[in-house]
Amino acid sequence: MTDTKEWTFPASFGQERIWLSNQLDPASPVYNLPCQVRQDLPLTESQWRAAIGVVVGRHEALRTAFRMADGVLVQVVHEHVPIEPEVHDLRDLPADAREAKAAELAQEIARRPIPLDAAPPWRAQLCRLADSDWLLTFVVHHTVFDAGSVSVLGSELNEACDAVAEGRLPKLPELAIQYPDYSAWQRGQLPLVRAQLDYWRERLAGLPPVHSLPTDRPRPAEFGFDGDQVDFDLPAGLLEKAGVVGRELSASPFMVLLAGYTALLSRLSGQDDVVVGVPVAGRDLPELAPLIGMFVNQLAIRVDLGGDPSFADLVGRVRTAVLDAIEHGRVPFQLVADAVRPERDPAVQALYQIGFNFIPDSGIEPVRYATAKDDVAIDLTAVDGRLLYRTDLFDRATAESMVDRFLGLLSAAVEDPATPVADLPLLSDAERAQVLEWGETSTSDAPLFVTRFEEQVTQTPDALAVELGGVRLTYAELNARANRVAHRIGAGGVVGVCAPNSADLVVGIVGALKSGAAYVPLDPANPAQRQALVLADAGARVVLTSGVTLDAETLDLGDPAVWEDSSTENPPAADGIAYVIYTSGSTGRPKGVQVGHRALATYLAWAREAYPSLSGRALLHTSASFDLTVTTLLGPLTAGGSLVDSGRPDFVKATPTHLAVLPEESYPTGDLVLGGEALMGEVVRGFAATVTNEYGPTEATVGCVAHRLDGPVDGPVPIGRPISGTRVYVLDDRLRPVPPGVAGQLFLAGAQLADGYLGLPELTAERFPDGPFGRMYATGDLARWRRDGVLEYLGRTDDQVKLRGYRIEPGEVEAALRELPDVRDAAVAVREGTLVGYVVGTAEGAADALRKSLPEYLVPTLFVTLDALPVAASGKLDRAALPDPQLGAETEYVAPSTAAEELVAEVLGELLGVEKLGVHDDFFAHGGNSLLAIRAMARIRKQVGVELPVRGLFSFTTVAGLAAEVERRLEEDLDQLSDEEVQAQLAESEQA
């Protein structure tokens, strides 16, 4: 191309938004907009170039490139650009093959990235299928083109083709303005539209950083645009019925369709707070209608589906949300995103990640997309639609099922708008039968622990049963000592057992199980106040101890004189409650879970089959007050194995957190079982043992769902399938099964269910409801079925958290904090694996005060002092808005110490207006936004001459982090230089 005149203008806000997003992956064609024009004129190639030139000459947007100038993005309009469409003559192909070949060629050019630093921002392709049959595929970058531009392009190009064919001038009206005029006008309106930002700040306050729609794969660390689309037809009459419903409810068809979409998203995710991005044309002024350009603005529509609304109610809510958004829709989306400033994540699109568009007056482009800007988006026309989705997050089967559910739910909703959203159909009869089949297992009677243990004593009396703390006990010796304990304490009631991991602990627990009394394990490390609280709540009549002192009636397991008069004969076999384990309680007090002998027997029978190495050496390394320990403590004694605390074990059960600190010499040779908290596949990579992820709350006896790893797993490990004796259901709020891939609460049933909570009949009835599938336990865990019948754990339905395998109810810790004299209010949350306490008042001395009443795992590691706790629009505590502990306190200033750190600190500090920016200071915490990030990257690139992507400041938000990335890229550039180039640069620097 020869040099032509060019003019620069500020970019519009929409262009800035798309350009910035495009910089995340410049090689992606995600922002290519393909459109096609079919002509039945016998045109020549030169006539086509002339016709295209007419349209390009009329619209400056089609002659525009982009560049950074003084840290600002500008559009560069060229006087002329080359008109060079690629031409394919398909007339030599068989007639029935031409269309397919043209479609293939169109797909290819549509997926070719368009660079923005050179004009023109479009590509054209001509396919000649016959002498008078041409197909033009025109692919334009979204920075200069939108859906409204398609019809302008098509009508003008058709007139231009007619004109060149007839040898006349095209009859096209003169354009009053050009796109750069609009950009200048838009920026001039900025002072007026800024007043609308307050609406968006309030409307989007507390916005979740990312949607809760379950994905098929973990979200990648970096944002990607690879995608696919599912095409579908609208059922006959659906749009007409949506129109009827809209008229009855004073809503547009768009609002009714969007209501159906938000209903679907809520039902799929299990969340009431749904945010969807919708485009608005932005062509309100008559001068803009005939222009080609990017006028679209995005609106984040936030919809509340709480309170069990009917579909008609939901349409009303959507109508209000849409009208309010449109009323305040003159604010460019980029300004809204920067003003709201949700949690920054380079892998997540700001504000919304799910899109919706209703384009009844146009059709779906015939060229299929292989990219997706949103995680999921639906485009609807008057007759059909498409679902676009990111392939790094979703499988095609998931996308197809989403379409089916959307159409089914929407059809039912417009048929009867009075139907509650929660009752709209998601599940087909076949799917219902399938998920119920996945959740069923067979149940058979299992011998009680005591019976099985005594059989083992008879079979191998001299085999080693215990080797703990230097004390060795054979099965016969352990049985004799346990019998003495059983006869001495007698049957009935509750007895406490408080001892460190030792032979005495095993004797005390086995003796209690033989006696017919239920045992309550107490951790000797817990504070006396906590021990007293548990013993009083349990009504323990005596406590078996070893090496500890308690303010209660005790029997010393380590004193032979206490037991010498007791019989060593086996007492009668006991049934009933085996043990009571206390877990954290949401009311501020721990609660005791009563587990029966038969529930215990069912679990142990399965464990013996699942974990053959229980017959070997099992490492006892966790507290008996933790129900995960039951497998190690009792399993080997029913399988002929032994409990050990040293040497190489055959069997180890641990939480993922415990595993991280387990010495290598304690790695098992047989089975490694992980439980108590979510497991990531990377944690167990490289272990030689057979690895099993075992899920199960205390209320369902240790473990009831399990997944054996057959190979390396990336990201979260599934929890698997129900074990024998357990039935599993994933249910919605109406206690109905949900389809595969859909989130629901996990309910458990079967022989392993606990009897309930000791002394808490109302809580027992609430958490162990009689439902459509009999007596069940409501776990409070969110889960979903995979399409292969495997369960995945997704999180919690409440505020409960798991840390290092311990169940933590924030309410219990918060209640204890509020009792402290200098604390007026308090909240607790887990941040990056750490329990953090947030207090209104003073946190000084809080940890020591809590240790007097709470076990160590319930004491926050970090404290953040706040003026007030964040509150959501509902008036409830907004846990998501609790600040990160690093951002809740002053960051200690650390001066830059390298040349790169000094450069980055200087550039960022100048842009932010911060005089002293330390190496640990965060760009966004000091008020940075995406536009400032563009300027920062441009300045740093200019000064050091290294190619830095704009996304750099989203991945490396501190001075130190960005400086380290600058140094890394400089080293890469130097490594690529030849010796001659290095010498030349050195000579150049010496001359300078």
Order of alpha helices (4+ residues) and beta strands (2+ residues): beta-alpha-beta-alpha-beta-beta-beta-alpha-beta-beta-alpha-alpha-alpha-alpha-beta-alpha-alpha-beta-beta-alpha-alpha-beta-beta-beta-alpha-alpha-alpha-beta-beta-alpha-beta-alpha-beta-alpha-beta-beta-alpha-beta-beta-alpha-beta-alpha-beta-beta-alpha-beta-beta-beta-beta-beta-beta-beta-alpha-beta-beta-beta-beta-beta-beta-alpha-beta-beta-alpha-beta-alpha-alpha-alpha-alpha-alpha
